[in-house]
Amino acid sequence: MQHLTLLTLALTLIATICFAKSPYQSVLQHSRIRGRQHGPNVCAMQKIQGTDKKYFTNCKQWYHRKICGKPTVISYECCPGYEKLPGEKGCPAALPLVNIYNTLGVVGAATTKMYSERAQLREEIEGPGSFTFFRSQQPGLGGPYPTNVNIELLNALHYHMVNRRLTSEDLKHGSAFPSMYQDFNVHIHHYPNGIVTVNCARLVKTDQHATNGIVHVVDRVITAVTNDVHTFIDTDDDLETLRNAVAAAGLTQMLESDGHYTVFAPTNEAFEKIPPEMLTRILEDPVALKDLLNYHILKNMQCAESITSGTPLETLQGTVLEVGCDGADMTLNGKAIIQKKDQLGTNGVIHYINELLIPDSAKTLLELAQGSAVTTATKLFVDAGLGSHLSGSEALTILTPQNEAFKEGVTMTGDLKKLLKNHILKEQLSSGSLYYGQELETLGGIKLRVFVYRNSLCIENSCIVAHDKIGRFGNMFTVDKVLTPPMGTIMDVLKADNRFSLLVGAIQTAGLTELMNQAGSHTVFAPTNDAFSALPKADLNKLMGNPKELASVLKYHMAKEILVSGGVGSHTRLKPLQGDKLELNMRNQTVYINKVPVVEADLMATNGVVHAVGAIIKPLRKSNRFTVHEDRINHLTLLYITYCIILQLSFQLCLVLSLSISSSS
């Protein structure tokens, strides 16, 4: 029975993947599936509470029960093209096929019918021909039809018409069709979430067929588009600062050319909110200015109605903006800063914003570091007299520890100033270009090593914990702890710490002093004096009296590679100089080696790293817990494998069908 269920699911997937022709049709199909329990041709709809806005339900919205962050109410209606019959379940009857004028009545467009008569359009849409009519659901919303009996009303209605039949399948993303008003185009956008817009008005219901065409219902009146995006900017006094910036950055020609741009246009007020010194610097720097403006322009046209949840969208600057919505408000990076939406041009759309968006690539290092997670480090860099380096045009990289890396009440000292200077590298680097063993020179004149692990990238003991912030002249790496530059060899580190006096003597007795002093890459798990003292006195004396056995024990605490604590993941293994592999893991911010906790990690040396441990490390007992017998593979695993095979075959069959259809057409 379970196998039959899987087969049914796979066949449903084939039908869904292969025969859903567009995102809109996929959403409509999902709505039909959700509504079929109420009868034939019933679609599930989601209405945002407190509004009149309804949507065909898609999978995500169905389970979340939210659109634009607001709760929705599920209702069930006849799918487009169908109607109810008295006494019968669902919507079994197709709508009557009549001319466009009468179809307007069928879809409840009494006002549009009245305007058609007033504009003397009735005869045209009752007569022969093949038209597409984008009927406004709410004539008074978004700019009403002209109501005076003259040519303006006819022109407005003609702009809602195309002199050919266009089904929803013909409404491709980015397409434009000449209207019946002076051939001015109507602009179509068909988004991956199934939303279709006509001049940024959302298509509410589609494909109401007529004998002489087809009617689609949009949520508001659409108006003729005659100007490009740049003309909007050039003629609006509220965008004067933006207009001057666009000219200075050389973007005028681009915004006048063909395209499908989305421009988040900062008003004069938005520019005035920026500190004058910062704004002047950006406006006078052609590279920073161009990055700033390109950060306000999306690569694709995004009407407000196309957004039903937060979506990352790429800008011309190369990074992304989180474009979302909160009820009726369109949001940018989670903030409702858009004060005017959907100013449509022939080559894109403008949304007016009241805050300037400044990308990292237009910021100095000091401006990059002024974030909530690194405020302590930022203040300390300034207090240390390093502000001029971070606000200038030097090519640098700053290693900025998170706030929690510092103790409360940290005060500036000479040693701290020197240490902070070694958190600034002399090159503008990206973390993606770093490699194991690379040496990086600091402003303090020392060289720091790079360590690359499976799940972490570290510079000495500090590991990068966030994506690079790439500034105008320098980059910022956010790191998990304050850097500890290497000071002397491993032997020097051990001798300088009284906790390791017994270990130092043991290393000398075992003849390993030279190894701990020579250049190389070593990790030493260093037992403290307490660790040695915990051994029975007789055992300790016996061990210390046998240099060969002592060397063997100590080598089990040493590895010929550098592993800092940030490089330890779950079930990390390390090959010691002698003996079976060591097993390491991290629990509650503490590293364990063969279940022995590290009491202090990351004592950095020029030839390795030292981790202090509170016990002598012993080999773990071998376990057979990983032994698996084939005959114990459970039934659920077999079912899952069967499902995956059927799913793969479904996709392959879909591909074959698609290729067959393409070749036959």
C-alpha positions in Angstrom: 0.0 0.0 0.0 2.8 2.4 0.9 4.5 1.7 -2.5 1.2 2.5 -4.2 1.0 5.8 -2.4 4.5 6.7 -3.5 3.7 5.8 -7.1 0.6 8.0 -6.9 2.6 10.9 -5.5 5.2 10.5 -8.2 2.6 10.5 -11.0 1.1 13.6 -9.4 4.5 15.2 -9.5 4.8 14.3 -13.2 1.5 16.0 -13.9 2.3 19.1 -11.9 5.8 19.6 -13.3 5.2 18.7 -16.9 1.8 20.3 -17.5 1.8 23.4 -15.4 2.7 25.9 -18.2 3.5 29.0 -16.2 4.0 30.2 -12.6 0.4 31.6 -12.6 -1.0 28.4 -13.9 1.0 26.5 -11.2 -0.6 28.6 -8.5 -4.1 28.3 -10.1 -3.5 24.5 -10.2 -2.6 24.5 -6.5 -5.7 26.5 -5.7 -7.8 23.9 -7.6 -6.3 21.0 -5.7 -7.0 22.7 -2.4 -10.6 23.5 -3.5 -11.5 20.2 -5.1 -13.1 18.8 -1.9 -15.8 21.5 -2.4 -16.7 20.3 -5.9 -15.5 20.7 -9.5 -13.8 23.9 -10.6 -13.5 25.3 -7.1 -10.4 27.4 -6.2 -9.1 28.1 -2.7 -8.5 31.8 -2.1 -6.6 33.6 0.6 -7.9 37.0 1.7 -5.7 39.3 3.8 -7.7 40.1 7.0 -9.0 43.7 7.1 -8.6 44.2 3.4 -10.3 43.3 0.1 -7.2 41.7 -1.3 -7.5 38.1 -2.4 -5.0 35.7 -3.9 -5.1 32.2 -5.4 -3.3 30.2 -2.7 0.1 28.8 -3.3 1.9 26.1 -1.3 3.9 28.4 0.9 1.0 30.8 1.7 -1.3 27.9 2.3 0.8 26.5 5.1 1.9 29.8 6.6 -1.6 31.3 6.4 0.0 34.7 5.9 0.6 37.1 3.1 2.9 40.2 3.6 3.2 39.1 7.2 -0.6 39.5 7.8 -3.0 36.6 8.6 -5.3 35.4 5.9 -8.7 33.8 5.7 -9.4 30.9 3.4 -12.4 31.0 1.2 -13.6 29.0 -1.8 -14.8 30.4 -5.1 -15.4 29.4 -8.6 -12.2 29.1 -10.7 -12.0 31.6 -13.6 -14.5 30.7 -16.4 -16.9 28.7 -14.2 -20.1 29.3 -12.2 -22.4 27.6 -9.8 -25.6 25.8 -10.7 -28.5 25.7 -8.2 -28.6 22.5 -6.2 -25.2 21.2 -7.5 -21.9 21.0 -5.7 -19.0 23.2 -6.8 -19.0 25.2 -10.0 -19.8 22.7 -12.8 -21.0 25.1 -15.4 -18.8 27.1 -17.8 -19.6 30.8 -18.0 -21.7 31.7 -21.1 -19.7 32.6 -24.1 -20.9 36.0 -25.2 -19.3 39.2 -26.6 -16.9 41.3 -24.6 -19.6 43.9 -23.7 -21.8 41.2 -22.2 -18.8 39.4 -20.6 -18.1 42.6 -18.6 -21.5 42.0 -17.1 -20.8 38.4 -16.4 -17.6 39.4 -14.4 -19.5 42.1 -12.5 -18.1 45.1 -14.3 -21.3 47.2 -14.4 -19.4 50.5 -14.1 -17.1 49.6 -16.9 -20.1 48.7 -19.1 -21.6 52.1 -18.3 -18.3 53.9 -19.2 -18.2 51.8 -22.5 -21.7 53.1 -23.4 -20.8 56.7 -22.4 -17.6 56.6 -24.5 -19.5 55.0 -27.4 -17.3 51.9 -27.2 -20.2 49.4 -26.8 -20.7 48.9 -30.5 -17.0 48.1 -31.0 -16.8 45.5 -28.2 -20.0 43.9 -29.2 -19.0 43.6 -32.9 -16.6 41.4 -34.8 -12.9 41.3 -33.9 -10.5 39.7 -31.4 -9.7 41.9 -28.4 -8.1 41.6 -25.0 -9.8 43.8 -22.3 -8.0 44.4 -19.0 -11.0 45.3 -16.9 -10.3 47.2 -13.7 -11.8 45.6 -10.6 -12.0 48.9 -8.8 -12.4 51.9 -11.3 -11.8 54.4 -8.5 -8.6 52.9 -7.2 -5.2 54.1 -8.4 -6.6 56.9 -10.7 -10.2 56.7 -12.0 -11.3 56.5 -15.5 -12.2 60.0 -16.8 -15.9 60.4 -16.4 -16.6 63.2 -18.8 -18.3 62.3 -22.1 -15.4 62.9 -24.5 -12.5 61.4 -26.2 -10.5 61.1 -22.9 -12.8 58.4 -21.6 -12.6 56.5 -24.9 -8.8 56.8 -24.8 -8.6 55.6 -21.3 -10.7 52.5 -22.1 -8.8 51.9 -25.3 -5.6 51.8 -23.3 -7.1 48.8 -21.4 -7.5 47.0 -24.7 -5.2 45.1 -27.1 -6.3 44.3 -30.6 -5.7 40.6 -30.3 -6.7 37.7 -28.0 -4.1 37.2 -25.2 -4.6 34.3 -22.8 -2.8 34.2 -19.5 -0.3 31.9 -21.2 0.6 34.7 -23.6 1.3 37.1 -20.8 5.1 36.4 -20.6 7.4 38.2 -18.2 8.8 41.4 -19.7 6.5 41.4 -22.7 4.8 44.5 -24.0 1.8 44.8 -26.3 0.6 47.8 -28.2 -2.7 49.0 -26.8 -5.6 50.4 -28.8 -4.7 53.9 -27.6 -2.1 55.3 -30.0 -0.2 52.0 -29.8 1.1 52.9 -26.3 2.4 49.6 -24.8 0.9 47.8 -21.9 3.7 46.2 -19.9 3.4 42.6 -18.6 5.4 41.1 -15.8 4.9 37.4 -14.8 6.7 36.6 -11.6 8.0 33.2 -10.3 5.5 33.4 -7.4 2.6 33.4 -9.9 1.7 37.1 -9.6 1.1 38.7 -13.0 1.0 42.5 -13.4 -0.2 44.8 -16.2 1.5 48.2 -15.7 2.0 47.1 -12.1 -1.7 46.4 -11.6 -2.2 42.9 -10.3 -4.1 40.4 -12.4 -6.9 39.2 -10.2 -8.8 36.8 -12.5 -7.9 35.7 -16.0 -9.2 34.1 -19.1 -12.8 35.1 -19.1 -13.4 34.1 -22.7 -15.7 35.9 -25.1 -16.9 35.4 -28.7 -14.8 38.3 -29.8 -11.9 38.1 -27.4 -11.0 37.7 -23.7 -11.4 39.7 -20.5 -8.8 39.7 -17.7 -9.6 41.5 -14.4 -6.9 43.7 -12.8 -7.0 45.3 -9.4 -6.9 49.0 -10.6 -7.1 51.3 -13.5 -3.9 51.4 -15.7 -2.7 54.6 -17.3 -0.6 55.1 -20.4 3.2 55.1 -20.0 5.1 57.5 -22.1 8.2 58.5 -20.2 11.3 56.6 -19.3 12.6 56.3 -15.8 15.2 59.0 -16.2 12.5 61.5 -17.3 10.7 60.9 -14.0 13.9 61.7 -12.1 14.7 64.7 -14.3 11.3 66.4 -13.9 10.6 65.8 -10.2 11.9 68.5 -7.8 11.8 66.1 -4.9 14.5 64.1 -6.7 16.8 67.0 -7.4 19.8 65.7 -5.4 19.3 62.2 -7.0 19.2 63.8 -10.5 22.5 65.6 -9.9 24.1 62.4 -8.5 22.9 60.3 -11.5 24.5 62.9 -13.9 27.8 62.9 -11.9 28.0 59.1 -11.9 27.3 58.9 -15.7 24.2 56.8 -15.3 21.9 59.1 -17.3 22.2 57.1 -20.6 21.5 53.8 -18.9 18.3 55.1 -17.3 17.2 56.4 -20.7 17.9 53.1 -22.5 15.7 50.1 -22.9 15.5 47.8 -19.9 13.4 46.6 -17.0 14.9 48.5 -14.1 13.6 49.0 -10.6 14.8 52.2 -9.0 14.5 52.9 -5.3 14.7 56.7 -5.7 15.9 58.5 -2.5 14.2 61.9 -2.1 16.1 65.1 -1.2 15.0 64.5 2.4 16.7 61.1 2.3 20.0 62.6 1.3 19.7 65.3 4.0 19.6 62.6 6.7 23.2 61.5 6.0 26.0 63.2 7.9 27.3 66.1 5.7 31.0 64.9 5.8 30.1 61.4 4.7 27.7 62.5 2.0 30.3 65.0 0.6 32.9 62.3 0.5 30.7 59.9 -1.4 29.4 62.6 -3.8 32.9 63.6 -4.7 34.2 60.0 -5.2 33.0 58.7 -8.6 33.5 55.1 -7.7 31.7 55.3 -4.3 28.9 57.4 -5.9 28.3 54.9 -8.7 28.2 52.0 -6.2 25.8 54.0 -4.1 23.4 54.6 -6.9 23.6 51.1 -8.4 22.7 49.8 -4.9 19.4 51.5 -5.4 18.7 49.8 -8.8 17.5 46.2 -9.2 18.4 44.2 -12.3 14.8 43.3 -12.9 11.5 45.2 -12.7 9.7 44.6 -9.4 6.2 46.0 -9.0 4.9 46.4 -5.5 2.1 44.0 -6.1 4.5 41.2 -7.0 5.8 41.1 -3.4 4.0 38.8 -1.0 7.0 38.0 1.3 10.6 39.0 1.9 12.7 38.2 -1.2 16.5 38.9 -1.7 16.9 40.6 -5.1 20.2 41.5 -6.8 21.1 45.1 -7.4 23.3 46.5 -10.2 26.0 47.0 -7.5 26.2 43.2 -7.2 24.8 42.8 -3.7 21.2 42.1 -2.7 18.4 44.0 -1.1 15.7 42.3 0.9 12.5 43.5 -0.7 9.4 42.6 1.3 6.1 43.8 2.5 4.3 44.4 5.8 0.6 44.6 5.1 0.1 47.4 2.6 3.7 48.7 3.0 6.5 47.7 0.8 9.7 47.2 2.8 13.5 47.4 2.1 15.8 45.4 4.3 12.8 45.1 6.7 12.1 48.8 6.9 9.0 50.6 5.6 10.8 53.5 4.0 9.0 53.5 0.6 6.7 56.5 0.5 5.4 56.3 -3.1 5.2 53.1 -5.2 4.9 52.0 -8.8 5.8 55.1 -10.7 5.9 53.3 -14.0 8.2 54.2 -16.9 8.7 52.7 -20.3 11.9 51.0 -19.1 11.2 50.3 -15.5 9.5 51.4 -12.3 10.4 53.9 -9.6 9.6 53.6 -5.9 10.3 56.7 -3.8 12.2 56.1 -0.5 12.8 58.5 2.4 16.1 56.9 3.5 19.4 56.6 1.6 20.7 53.1 1.2 24.5 53.1 1.6 26.3 49.9 0.5 29.4 48.7 2.2 31.4 49.4 -0.9 30.9 53.1 -0.5 32.0 53.1 3.2 35.4 53.7 4.9 36.7 51.0 7.3 35.6 53.1 10.3 32.0 53.3 8.8 32.0 49.5 8.1 33.0 48.9 11.8 30.2 51.0 13.2 27.9 48.0 13.6 26.1 46.7 16.7 28.2 43.5 16.9 31.6 45.2 16.9 30.9 48.6 18.7 33.4 47.8 21.5 36.2 47.1 19.0 35.4 50.2 17.0 35.6 52.5 20.0 38.9 50.9 21.0 40.4 51.4 17.6 39.6 55.1 17.8 40.9 55.4 21.4 44.1 53.7 20.3 44.7 56.5 17.7 44.0 54.3 14.7 41.0 56.3 13.4 43.0 58.0 10.7 44.0 54.6 9.2 40.4 53.5 9.2 38.8 56.6 7.7 41.5 57.2 5.1 42.1 55.7 1.6 44.7 53.1 2.6 44.2 49.6 1.2 43.8 47.7 4.5 41.9 44.8 6.1 40.7 45.1 9.7 40.1 42.1 12.0 37.3 43.2 14.3 36.5 41.1 17.3 32.8 40.8 18.4 31.7 42.7 21.4 31.6 39.5 23.6 35.3 39.0 22.9 36.2 41.8 25.3 35.9 41.9 29.1 33.6 44.5 30.6 35.3 47.8 31.4 38.3 47.2 29.2 40.6 50.2 29.3 43.2 51.5 26.9 46.9 50.6 27.7 50.1 50.6 25.8 50.0 46.9 25.2 46.4 47.1 24.0 47.3 49.8 21.5 50.1 47.6 20.2 47.7 44.6 20.0 45.0 46.5 18.1 47.6 47.7 15.6 48.2 44.0 14.8 44.5 43.6 14.0 45.0 45.7 10.9 46.5 44.0 7.8 48.5 45.9 5.2 46.4 44.7 2.2 42.8 44.8 1.2 42.0 41.1 1.3 38.9 38.9 0.8 38.5 35.8 2.9 37.9 33.8 -0.2 41.5 34.5 -1.3 43.1 33.2 1.9 44.9 29.8 2.0 46.5 27.6 4.6 49.9 28.7 5.7 49.6 32.2 4.1 51.3 35.0 6.1 49.7 38.4 6.5 51.7 41.5 7.6 50.1 43.9 10.1 50.5 47.6 10.7 52.4 46.5 13.8 55.1 44.9 11.7 54.4 41.2 12.6 53.2 38.4 10.4 50.0 36.4 11.1 49.3 32.9 9.8 46.2 31.7 8.1 44.6 28.3 9.0 41.9 26.7 6.9 39.7 24.0 8.4 36.7 22.2 7.1 34.2 24.6 8.7 36.2 27.5 9.7 38.8 30.0 8.5 41.2 31.4 11.1 43.9 33.9 11.4 46.1 32.8 14.3 43.6 32.0 17.1 40.8 34.3 15.7 38.3 32.7 13.4 36.1 34.6 10.9 32.4 34.4 12.0 30.6 36.6 9.4 30.8 37.4 5.7 33.4 39.9 4.6 32.4 43.6 4.7 33.9 45.0 1.5 34.5 48.7 1.8 35.6 51.4 -0.5 39.3 51.1 0.3 39.4 48.3 2.9 37.7 45.2 4.1 36.5 44.0 7.5 36.6 40.5 8.9 34.5 40.0 12.0 36.3 37.5 14.2 35.3 35.5 17.3 38.0 36.6 19.7 40.9 39.0 20.3 43.9 38.0 18.3 46.9 36.5 20.1 50.1 37.0 18.0 52.7 34.3 18.4 55.4 35.1 20.9 58.3 32.7 20.8 58.5 28.9 20.2 56.4 26.3 21.9 59.2 25.8 24.4 59.3 29.5 25.1 55.5 29.5 25.7 55.8 26.6 28.1 58.7 28.0 30.0 57.0 31.3 30.5 54.0 29.7 32.2 54.5 28.3 35.7 51.7 25.8 35.1 53.9 23.8 32.8 57.1 23.5 34.9 56.8 19.7 35.3 56.0 19.4 31.5 59.1 21.4 30.6 61.2 19.1 32.7 59.5 16.0 31.2 60.2 17.3 27.6 63.9 17.9 28.5 64.1 14.4 30.1 62.5 12.8 27.0 64.9 14.6 24.6 62.1 16.5 22.8 63.4 20.1 23.5 64.8 20.5 20.0 61.5 19.4 18.5 59.6 22.0 20.5 62.1 24.7 19.5 62.5 24.0 15.8 60.5 25.6 13.0 57.4 23.7 12.0 53.7 23.3 12.6 52.8 21.6 15.9 49.9 21.3 18.2 50.7 20.4 21.8 48.1 19.4 24.3 50.1 20.4 27.4 49.3 18.7 30.7 49.5 21.2 33.6 51.4 20.5 36.8 48.0 19.5 38.3 47.6 16.9 35.6 51.0 15.3 36.4 50.3 15.6 40.2 47.0 13.7 39.7 49.0 10.5 38.8 49.9 8.1 41.6 53.3 9.1 42.9 54.8 5.8 42.0 53.5 5.9 38.5 54.8 9.4 38.0 58.3 8.5 39.3 58.3 5.4 37.1 57.3 7.5 34.0 59.9 10.2 34.7 62.6 7.6 35.2 62.0 6.0 31.8 62.9 8.6 29.0 61.7 6.3 26.2 58.2 5.6 27.7 58.0 9.3 28.7 58.7 10.4 25.1 56.0 8.0 23.9 53.4 9.5 26.3 54.4 13.1 25.4 54.3 12.4 21.7 50.7 11.2 22.1 50.0 14.8 23.2 51.6 16.3 20.1 50.6 16.5 16.4 52.4 17.7 13.4 49.9 20.3 12.3 48.3 23.4 13.8 44.8 23.1 15.1 43.4 26.1 17.0 40.2 25.7 19.0 38.1 27.4 16.3 39.0 24.6 13.9 37.5 21.9 16.1 34.2 20.5 15.0 32.2 17.5 15.9 34.3 14.3 15.8 37.5 16.0 14.6 40.4 13.6 14.5 44.1 14.4 14.8 47.0 12.1 14.2 49.5 12.4 17.1 53.3 11.9 16.6 52.8 8.5 18.2 49.8 6.3 18.9 46.2 6.1 17.7 44.3 9.1 16.4 43.1 11.7 18.9 39.3 12.4 18.9 38.3 16.0 19.5 35.0 17.7 19.8 33.6 21.0 21.1 30.9 21.2 23.9 29.7 24.3 25.5 32.6 26.3 24.2 35.1 23.8 25.6 37.4 21.6 23.5 37.7 17.9 24.6 40.5 15.6 23.5 39.7 11.9 24.2 37.1 13.3 26.7 39.7 15.4 28.5 38.7 19.1 28.6 41.1 21.8 27.6 41.5 24.3 30.5 43.0 27.0 28.3 43.1 27.0 24.5 45.2 28.7 21.8 48.5 29.7 23.4 50.1 30.7 20.1 53.7 30.0 19.3 55.8 30.8 16.2 56.0 27.0 15.5 52.6 25.9 16.6 49.9 26.2 19.3 49.6 25.0 22.9 46.4 23.9 24.5 46.5 23.4 28.3 44.8 20.2 29.6 44.1 19.2 33.2 44.8 15.5 32.8 47.1 13.1 31.0 45.4 12.0 27.7 44.9 8.3 27.3 43.7 6.3 24.2 40.0 5.7 24.0 38.7 2.2 24.2 37.7 0.9 20.8 33.9 0.5 20.2 31.9 -1.4 17.8 29.1 1.1 17.9 29.5 2.0 14.2 29.2 -1.6 13.0 26.1 -1.9 10.7 24.7 -5.1 9.2 23.0 -4.9 5.8 20.1 -7.0 7.0 19.2 -4.4 9.6 18.3 -1.6 7.1 14.8 -0.7 8.2 11.7 -0.7 6.0 11.4 3.1 6.1 14.8 3.5 4.5 13.8 1.1 1.7 10.6 3.2 1.2 12.6 6.4 1.1 15.0 4.9 -1.5 12.0 3.7 -3.6 10.5 7.2 -3.4 13.8 8.8 -4.6 14.0 6.5 -7.5 10.4 7.2 -8.6 11.0 10.9 -8.2 14.1 10.8 -10.4 12.2 8.8 -13.0 9.4 11.4 -12.8 11.8 14.2 -13.7 13.4 12.2 -16.5 10.0 11.4 -18.0 9.1 15.1 -17.7 12.3 16.0 -19.6 11.5 13.4 -22.3 8.0 14.7 -22.7 9.2 18.3 -22.9 11.8 17.5 -25.5 9.1 15.6 -27.5 6.7 18.5 -27.4 9.5 20.9 -28.4 10.6 18.8 -31.3 7.0 18.3 -32.6 6.2 22.0 -32.4 
